[in-house]
Amino acid sequence: MSHLQLRIEQNDRQVRIQGPLDLHHFQQAKEILQQMNVSDNKAIIIDLSEVTRLDTAGAFLLHNLCNATKQQFKLENFNPEHKALFDLINGMNLASPPIKKRLSSWARTVMRIGKATMAIWPATYELVSFMGRSWLMLVKALKRPTSFRFASITHHVEAIGIDAILIISLIAFVISIVLAYQGQVQLKPLGMKQYTVDLIAISVLREMGVLLTAIMIAGRSGSAFTAEIGAMKVRQEVDALRSIGFDPFELLVLPRLIALVIALPLLTLLADIMGLFGGAMISLSLIDMALPEYLERARHAVTWKDFLVGMIKAPVFAFVIAQVGCMHGLKVSGSSESVGKETTISVVKSIFLVLILDGLFSIYFQKVGL
């Protein structure tokens, strides 16, 4: 390997570089050139006619020498190939990128809240538009009953309803026991432990039965809708349906919507029965109330209005859960990561909307006297 040789003329105004000016000799050249110093402002001429090799490191060294020092240097006698490389380096923006100031935690929190708030209106518009299309498709299907895909509907009714009987029954039974136990703890010191039956019956029929069922179905079936349709989007099956003339909305959304509207009220009825049964078990053990006495007091505590309040909510909750699940399934962009993201958003949004609707129903029923 040849060595880099630097020769400084006696007048200290000219530097002649001989040999390769490359990465192997970068440090040597840098130390020698940085040691040059003059007492006036006259330019130092660097003669590059005898440079045998110039690479990016050498061109970068010359660039810094001419632009980053207080002395004036003038480069002369470039070889054409070396001149082209030097011009390329010299024309680049080699300034250090600005360091982005990191926002404080509270500022980032405010920004996230702002972005989420700004996204509410587009998300609401999207959901309302999807619901409107579902209503139009449902009305169109009702005019032509032969267009219903009964095999698909019964399949989803089985997956949503029959397969969920055990978990819905267990949840309703356990929650009613917890509700009865906590209720009698609060009422017993007041000498009104018999009103625990009223608390159980009214709470289960009006609120807890339908609300717990809807939340469980949102997490179980709503997420399944998103994942199933999303997986079809990833495998491009939805695009294939469109290409052969089928409407994916009619094939994928409508059967799931109808099945959930059928299954959720039936599951709510099951949850009501199991909730009352769980209350009977805890009443027998805690307040020494026999089953006939429990049933008689529950019959006097509630009316058909209480039962209807819960049953009216069920198809509305089912409609919303199905819409959110299918909508986010169709929003999958084509990757497995998108499937997981949309499924998570679907479950959270479904449960949130169910809770909001339950609150609105409570206010409305109170105003109309139900």
ABEGO torsion letter per residue (X at the ends): XBBBBBBBBAAGABBBBBEBBBAAAAAAAAAAAAABBBABABBBBBBAAABABBBAAAAAAAAAAAAABABBBBBBGBBAAAAAAAAAAAABBABBBBBBBBBBAAAAAAAAAAAAAAAAAAAAAAAAAAAAAAAAAAAAAAABAAABBAAAAAAAAAAAAAAAAAAAAAAAAAAAAAAAAAAAAAAAAAGAAAAAAAAAAAAAAAAAAAAAAAAAAAAAAAAAAAAAAAAAAAAGAAAAAAAAGBBAAAAAAAAAAAAAAAAAAAAAAAAAAAAAAAAAAAAAAAAGBBAAAAAAAAAAABBAAAAAAAAAAAAAAAAAAAAAAAAAAAABAGBAAAAAAAAAAAAAAAAAAAAAAAAAAAAAAAAAGX
